[in-house]
Amino acid sequence: MEKDRKVMEVRRKQLEKTLAFNPPTGDARIRLEKELASLNGMQQAMAEADSRAGTPESAAAENRVARAFVEQWKVNQALFRQYGGRVIYQQGGAEPLDAYHEFFKAAQKSGELLIVNKDFEPAFWRYYTTDSLHKFVPESGNQEEQAINTPWWMMERKTGQ
């Protein structure tokens, strides 16, 4: 965990510097701001967790978080098996972007997904249709399947990632 903290802190400082001195515009800026906000949130959560380490409440919280990660990984696997498509890198591991898009389109068509306020519909679909918001797992070889079938906590971190 300490190694991950150091990697996150380096990335956080890189983002702060980029946004302060050489900020991109448009979707690229939004993506970097979201990543920075996520890293700031994780840093705060880790500090709070450190202060509660070793307590029964901490152990219960760790179990809930672990369960949530495993459940999300299983959902992502199932969606990828059913719909396939491109996979993106996310903070919580690989995400089958196209599979989610197809799943939500099918749910909307069947009436299981209803976007009540139509003003929000373009923003909802934008995540799935705007490639510039994402970093994709290379489609060559079995990299997408490996990313989906190997949870992030079992992968070895490569330098620069």
Backbone as CSV, one residue per row, in Angstrom:
resi,resn,N_x,N_y,N_z,CA_x,CA_y,CA_z,C_x,C_y,C_z
1,MET,0.822,-1.196,0.000,0.000,0.000,0.000,0.865,1.259,0.000
2,GLU,1.997,1.174,0.695,2.863,2.348,0.746,3.392,2.683,-0.639
3,LYS,3.720,1.650,-1.407,4.187,1.865,-2.782,3.089,2.535,-3.612
4,ASP,1.859,2.075,-3.471,0.736,2.674,-4.195,0.511,4.121,-3.775
5,ARG,0.663,4.398,-2.486,0.506,5.773,-1.997,1.527,6.696,-2.648
6,LYS,2.755,6.221,-2.738,3.807,7.036,-3.347,3.520,7.283,-4.825
7,VAL,3.073,6.251,-5.525,2.732,6.394,-6.946,1.584,7.388,-7.108
8,MET,0.557,7.268,-6.250,-0.580,8.189,-6.318,-0.156,9.619,-6.009
9,GLU,0.740,9.785,-5.040,1.181,11.128,-4.679,1.980,11.764,-5.816
10,VAL,2.821,10.988,-6.477,3.567,11.502,-7.630,2.593,11.932,-8.721
11,ARG,1.601,11.084,-9.006,0.623,11.410,-10.046,-0.189,12.639,-9.657
12,ARG,-0.557,12.742,-8.378,-1.322,13.885,-7.893,-0.549,15.186,-8.109
13,LYS,0.734,15.155,-7.784,1.574,16.345,-7.966,1.735,16.680,-9.446
14,GLN,1.858,15.650,-10.297,1.944,15.886,-11.740,0.685,16.589,-12.237
15,LEU,-0.471,16.097,-11.805,-1.732,16.685,-12.232,-1.866,18.123,-11.753
16,GLU,-1.524,18.362,-10.496,-1.598,19.727,-9.964,-0.716,20.671,-10.767
17,LYS,0.494,20.220,-11.075,1.435,21.041,-11.834,0.914,21.304,-13.250
18,THR,0.429,20.264,-13.906,-0.102,20.418,-15.261,-1.279,21.383,-15.280
19,LEU,-2.202,21.201,-14.340,-3.385,22.058,-14.309,-3.044,23.499,-13.925
20,ALA,-1.975,23.692,-13.157,-1.602,25.044,-12.743,-0.792,25.783,-13.806
21,PHE,0.121,25.071,-14.478,1.065,25.753,-15.358,0.855,25.520,-16.845
22,ASN,0.242,24.412,-17.224,0.055,24.106,-18.647,-1.278,23.391,-18.837
23,PRO,-2.371,24.036,-18.430,-3.660,23.331,-18.432,-4.177,23.078,-19.845
24,PRO,-4.609,21.835,-20.107,-5.279,21.568,-21.383,-6.670,22.190,-21.360
25,THR,-7.363,22.073,-22.456,-8.716,22.622,-22.537,-9.705,21.502,-22.844
26,GLY,-10.960,21.823,-22.725,-12.039,20.916,-23.113,-12.068,19.621,-22.320
27,ASP,-12.340,18.525,-23.048,-12.486,17.211,-22.423,-11.216,16.761,-21.707
28,ALA,-10.053,17.105,-22.259,-8.793,16.709,-21.631,-8.662,17.334,-20.247
29,ARG,-9.042,18.591,-20.131,-8.973,19.269,-18.822,-9.963,18.628,-17.851
30,ILE,-11.155,18.363,-18.314,-12.172,17.748,-17.460,-11.680,16.398,-16.946
31,ARG,-11.076,15.613,-17.832,-10.573,14.298,-17.449,-9.486,14.423,-16.375
32,LEU,-8.551,15.368,-16.558,-7.481,15.555,-15.575,-8.028,16.066,-14.242
33,GLU,-9.000,16.970,-14.299,-9.600,17.477,-13.060,-10.319,16.366,-12.302
34,LYS,-11.007,15.493,-13.026,-11.694,14.372,-12.377,-10.687,13.413,-11.755
35,GLU,-9.602,13.141,-12.476,-8.575,12.254,-11.934,-7.960,12.849,-10.678
36,LEU,-7.671,14.147,-10.701,-7.099,14.811,-9.531,-8.074,14.771,-8.355
37,ALA,-9.337,15.035,-8.618,-10.339,14.992,-7.548,-10.421,13.586,-6.947
38,SER,-10.350,12.584,-7.801,-10.383,11.203,-7.325,-9.169,10.902,-6.455
39,LEU,-7.991,11.311,-6.909,-6.777,11.076,-6.122,-6.803,11.842,-4.804
40,ASN,-7.311,13.064,-4.814,-7.438,13.835,-3.577,-8.379,13.134,-2.606
41,GLY,-9.482,12.626,-3.134,-10.428,11.893,-2.297,-9.819,10.627,-1.713
42,MET,-9.051,9.913,-2.549,-8.408,8.694,-2.055,-7.366,9.023,-0.991
43,GLN,-6.631,10.110,-1.177,-5.630,10.518,-0.197,-6.304,10.844,1.142
44,GLN,-7.399,11.568,1.095,-8.128,11.911,2.318,-8.686,10.653,2.982
45,ALA,-9.241,9.757,2.179,-9.799,8.522,2.729,-8.712,7.666,3.374
46,MET,-7.541,7.629,2.757,-6.436,6.852,3.334,-5.978,7.446,4.661
47,ALA,-5.921,8.772,4.726,-5.525,9.420,5.980,-6.537,9.114,7.081
48,GLU,-7.817,9.162,6.738,-8.860,8.849,7.717,-8.793,7.380,8.128
49,ALA,-8.524,6.504,7.156,-8.413,5.078,7.466,-7.215,4.812,8.365
50,ASP,-6.115,5.510,8.124,-4.936,5.344,8.968,-5.249,5.680,10.419
51,SER,-6.071,6.697,10.621,-6.396,7.106,11.992,-7.298,6.088,12.694
52,ARG,-7.966,5.249,11.928,-8.867,4.240,12.513,-8.307,2.823,12.404
53,ALA,-7.083,2.695,11.904,-6.502,1.374,11.670,-6.507,0.522,12.945
54,GLY,-6.813,-0.754,12.754,-6.772,-1.695,13.862,-8.041,-1.788,14.675
55,THR,-9.035,-0.981,14.366,-10.290,-1.031,15.121,-11.255,-2.023,14.456
56,PRO,-12.224,-2.536,15.197,-13.221,-3.421,14.593,-13.993,-2.734,13.464
57,GLU,-14.239,-1.441,13.637,-14.946,-0.697,12.594,-14.126,-0.664,11.310
58,SER,-12.807,-0.501,11.472,-11.908,-0.469,10.313,-11.923,-1.812,9.582
59,ALA,-11.865,-2.887,10.329,-11.889,-4.212,9.713,-13.196,-4.439,8.957
60,ALA,-14.302,-4.011,9.544,-15.600,-4.159,8.878,-15.656,-3.320,7.606
61,ALA,-15.121,-2.110,7.670,-15.106,-1.240,6.489,-14.236,-1.839,5.391
62,GLU,-13.083,-2.380,5.763,-12.201,-3.011,4.775,-12.908,-4.183,4.097
63,ASN,-13.651,-4.942,4.863,-14.405,-6.060,4.281,-15.467,-5.576,3.301
64,ARG,-16.158,-4.488,3.652,-17.175,-3.938,2.744,-16.541,-3.439,1.448
65,VAL,-15.411,-2.760,1.562,-14.729,-2.253,0.372,-14.251,-3.416,-0.498
66,ALA,-13.655,-4.408,0.131,-13.179,-5.569,-0.627,-14.340,-6.260,-1.342
67,ARG,-15.446,-6.422,-0.655,-16.628,-7.042,-1.260,-17.121,-6.227,-2.460
68,ALA,-17.134,-4.906,-2.303,-17.597,-4.045,-3.396,-16.685,-4.170,-4.611
69,PHE,-15.372,-4.215,-4.397,-14.445,-4.363,-5.521,-14.642,-5.704,-6.225
70,VAL,-14.799,-6.769,-5.458,-14.990,-8.088,-6.057,-16.319,-8.137,-6.817
71,GLU,-17.370,-7.596,-6.227,-18.671,-7.585,-6.908,-18.606,-6.802,-8.215
72,GLN,-17.956,-5.639,-8.199,-17.848,-4.839,-9.414,-17.023,-5.560,-10.475
73,TRP,-15.965,-6.208,-10.055,-15.139,-6.982,-10.986,-15.976,-8.086,-11.642
74,LYS,-16.801,-8.767,-10.861,-17.643,-9.833,-11.408,-18.698,-9.285,-12.367
75,VAL,-19.279,-8.142,-12.041,-20.248,-7.504,-12.938,-19.559,-7.147,-14.257
76,ASN,-18.382,-6.557,-14.174,-17.654,-6.188,-15.383,-17.328,-7.415,-16.241
77,GLN,-16.924,-8.499,-15.604,-16.652,-9.744,-16.342,-17.901,-10.230,-17.066
78,ALA,-19.014,-10.259,-16.354,-20.263,-10.762,-16.950,-20.708,-9.891,-18.121
79,LEU,-20.624,-8.575,-17.968,-21.003,-7.682,-19.062,-20.084,-7.857,-20.268
80,PHE,-18.797,-8.000,-20.019,-17.857,-8.187,-21.119,-18.135,-9.508,-21.840
81,ARG,-18.414,-10.573,-21.071,-18.729,-11.869,-21.702,-19.968,-11.764,-22.587
82,GLN,-20.964,-11.027,-22.120,-22.215,-10.939,-22.871,-22.119,-9.998,-24.070
83,TYR,-21.477,-8.847,-23.907,-21.515,-7.823,-24.952,-20.173,-7.584,-25.649
84,GLY,-19.054,-7.940,-25.001,-17.742,-7.700,-25.600,-17.447,-6.219,-25.726
85,GLY,-16.646,-5.871,-26.734,-16.350,-4.475,-26.997,-15.051,-4.005,-26.381
86,ARG,-14.866,-2.708,-26.422,-13.622,-2.106,-25.930,-13.632,-1.976,-24.413
87,VAL,-12.415,-1.970,-23.862,-12.224,-1.909,-22.418,-11.367,-0.683,-22.118
88,ILE,-11.709,0.008,-21.030,-10.939,1.184,-20.622,-10.306,0.943,-19.257
89,TYR,-9.275,1.742,-19.002,-8.654,1.748,-17.682,-9.440,2.705,-16.796
90,GLN,-9.729,2.264,-15.581,-10.407,3.102,-14.599,-9.711,2.950,-13.260
91,GLN,-10.025,3.829,-12.333,-9.405,3.774,-11.014,-9.659,2.429,-10.329
92,GLY,-10.819,1.872,-10.554,-11.177,0.603,-9.934,-10.871,-0.592,-10.806
93,GLY,-10.004,-0.442,-11.795,-9.648,-1.552,-12.673,-10.240,-1.382,-14.055
94,ALA,-10.172,-2.448,-14.821,-10.663,-2.426,-16.198,-12.190,-2.325,-16.209
95,GLU,-12.697,-1.544,-17.151,-14.148,-1.363,-17.291,-14.538,-1.629,-18.745
96,PRO,-15.485,-2.525,-18.979,-15.923,-2.817,-20.350,-16.878,-1.726,-20.856
97,LEU,-16.310,-0.650,-21.371,-17.080,0.533,-21.749,-18.187,0.214,-22.750
98,ASP,-17.838,-0.444,-23.843,-18.846,-0.746,-24.869,-19.914,-1.702,-24.347
99,ALA,-19.520,-2.610,-23.477,-20.497,-3.546,-22.904,-21.522,-2.793,-22.057
100,TYR,-21.062,-1.845,-21.243,-21.994,-1.036,-20.463,-22.921,-0.245,-21.382
101,HIS,-22.346,0.318,-22.439,-23.150,1.101,-23.379,-24.265,0.241,-23.982
102,GLU,-23.897,-0.952,-24.447,-24.894,-1.860,-25.026,-25.921,-2.293,-23.987
103,PHE,-25.457,-2.583,-22.787,-26.356,-2.994,-21.709,-27.385,-1.903,-21.417
104,PHE,-26.922,-0.659,-21.298,-27.839,0.444,-20.999,-28.775,0.739,-22.166
105,LYS,-28.288,0.607,-23.411,-29.177,0.806,-24.561,-30.286,-0.251,-24.566
106,ALA,-29.914,-1.498,-24.286,-30.913,-2.568,-24.230,-31.897,-2.331,-23.088
107,ALA,-31.385,-1.880,-21.945,-32.263,-1.612,-20.800,-33.207,-0.453,-21.106
108,GLN,-32.732,0.545,-21.819,-33.592,1.669,-22.181,-34.666,1.205,-23.173
109,LYS,-34.262,0.395,-24.129,-35.216,-0.101,-25.133,-36.312,-0.952,-24.487
110,SER,-35.923,-1.756,-23.476,-36.901,-2.623,-22.818,-37.727,-1.885,-21.761
111,GLY,-37.347,-0.663,-21.446,-38.068,0.100,-20.433,-37.515,-0.060,-19.027
112,GLU,-36.456,-0.877,-18.869,-35.857,-1.052,-17.540,-35.032,0.162,-17.124
113,LEU,-34.545,0.924,-18.104,-33.820,2.162,-17.827,-34.660,3.303,-18.375
114,LEU,-35.014,4.190,-17.490,-35.812,5.345,-17.885,-35.109,6.598,-17.393
115,ILE,-34.742,7.453,-18.310,-34.143,8.727,-17.944,-35.290,9.729,-17.909
116,VAL,-35.704,10.066,-16.722,-36.903,10.874,-16.518,-36.719,12.290,-17.055
117,ASN,-35.599,12.905,-16.718,-35.333,14.261,-17.182,-34.494,14.170,-18.452
118,LYS,-35.117,14.384,-19.585,-34.446,14.245,-20.889,-33.301,15.242,-21.063
119,ASP,-33.275,16.315,-20.275,-32.161,17.260,-20.344,-30.844,16.602,-19.928
120,PHE,-30.928,15.565,-19.087,-29.729,14.885,-18.604,-29.298,13.727,-19.506
121,GLU,-30.124,13.342,-20.442,-29.813,12.173,-21.270,-28.520,12.326,-22.076
122,PRO,-28.266,13.453,-22.741,-27.002,13.563,-23.483,-25.769,13.426,-22.577
123,ALA,-25.825,13.965,-21.390,-24.691,13.856,-20.464,-24.478,12.408,-20.042
124,PHE,-25.568,11.674,-19.853,-25.454,10.265,-19.482,-24.755,9.479,-20.585
125,TRP,-25.191,9.648,-21.825,-24.637,8.872,-22.942,-23.247,9.335,-23.335
126,ARG,-22.910,10.588,-23.036,-21.608,11.147,-23.421,-20.454,10.299,-22.895
127,TYR,-20.565,9.796,-21.695,-19.509,8.973,-21.102,-19.193,7.772,-21.989
128,TYR,-20.208,7.204,-22.592,-20.045,5.979,-23.375,-19.714,6.241,-24.846
129,THR,-19.900,7.457,-25.296,-19.741,7.749,-26.724,-18.586,8.701,-27.041
130,THR,-17.921,9.232,-26.036,-16.843,10.185,-26.261,-15.506,9.520,-25.922
131,ASP,-14.849,9.008,-26.939,-13.606,8.262,-26.740,-12.513,9.080,-26.067
132,SER,-12.486,10.380,-26.290,-11.415,11.210,-25.737,-11.439,11.272,-24.213
133,LEU,-12.507,10.812,-23.598,-12.595,10.805,-22.137,-11.852,9.629,-21.511
134,HIS,-11.418,8.678,-22.337,-10.938,7.401,-21.811,-9.567,7.015,-22.339
135,LYS,-8.923,6.150,-21.572,-7.695,5.491,-22.015,-8.061,4.023,-22.208
136,PHE,-7.918,3.566,-23.448,-8.371,2.222,-23.794,-7.276,1.176,-23.612
137,VAL,-7.689,0.000,-23.184,-6.788,-1.149,-23.150,-6.547,-1.535,-24.609
138,PRO,-5.298,-1.775,-24.993,-5.040,-2.155,-26.396,-5.838,-3.388,-26.801
139,GLU,-6.362,-3.350,-28.030,-7.188,-4.448,-28.521,-6.362,-5.612,-29.047
140,SER,-5.054,-5.430,-29.193,-4.211,-6.493,-29.738,-4.021,-7.611,-28.719
141,GLY,-3.845,-8.816,-29.251,-3.646,-9.965,-28.367,-4.845,-10.195,-27.486
142,ASN,-4.603,-10.646,-26.316,-5.667,-10.903,-25.335,-5.687,-9.856,-24.236
143,GLN,-5.184,-8.664,-24.508,-5.034,-7.672,-23.445,-6.363,-7.265,-22.815
144,GLU,-7.411,-7.141,-23.637,-8.718,-6.774,-23.073,-9.246,-7.872,-22.159
145,GLU,-9.190,-9.115,-22.650,-9.681,-10.224,-21.826,-8.851,-10.388,-20.565
146,GLN,-7.538,-10.226,-20.684,-6.684,-10.327,-19.504,-7.034,-9.233,-18.499
147,ALA,-7.266,-8.010,-18.983,-7.605,-6.905,-18.089,-8.929,-7.168,-17.374
148,ILE,-9.896,-7.725,-18.086,-11.206,-8.006,-17.487,-11.144,-9.213,-16.553
149,ASN,-10.390,-10.227,-16.933,-10.383,-11.473,-16.164,-9.386,-11.501,-15.021
150,THR,-8.472,-10.540,-14.974,-7.519,-10.461,-13.874,-7.831,-9.193,-13.092
151,PRO,-8.296,-9.331,-11.857,-8.630,-8.126,-11.089,-7.384,-7.282,-10.854
152,TRP,-7.583,-5.987,-10.733,-6.444,-5.067,-10.606,-5.558,-5.405,-9.420
153,TRP,-6.123,-5.946,-8.360,-5.322,-6.236,-7.175,-4.436,-7.465,-7.360
154,MET,-4.627,-8.190,-8.472,-3.791,-9.346,-8.769,-2.766,-9.055,-9.869
155,MET,-2.844,-7.872,-10.458,-1.929,-7.513,-11.537,-0.662,-6.903,-10.956
156,GLU,0.440,-7.128,-11.666,1.676,-6.470,-11.296,1.686,-5.101,-11.939
157,ARG,2.091,-4.120,-11.160,2.163,-2.752,-11.681,3.435,-2.623,-12.512
158,LYS,3.271,-2.088,-13.733,4.402,-1.834,-14.601,4.882,-0.411,-14.367
159,THR,6.136,-0.177,-14.550,6.697,1.159,-14.373,5.975,2.135,-15.279
160,GLY,5.612,3.285,-14.715,4.943,4.324,-15.502,3.440,4.230,-15.501
161,GLN,2.863,3.248,-14.841,1.394,3.141,-14.816,0.857,3.569,-13.480
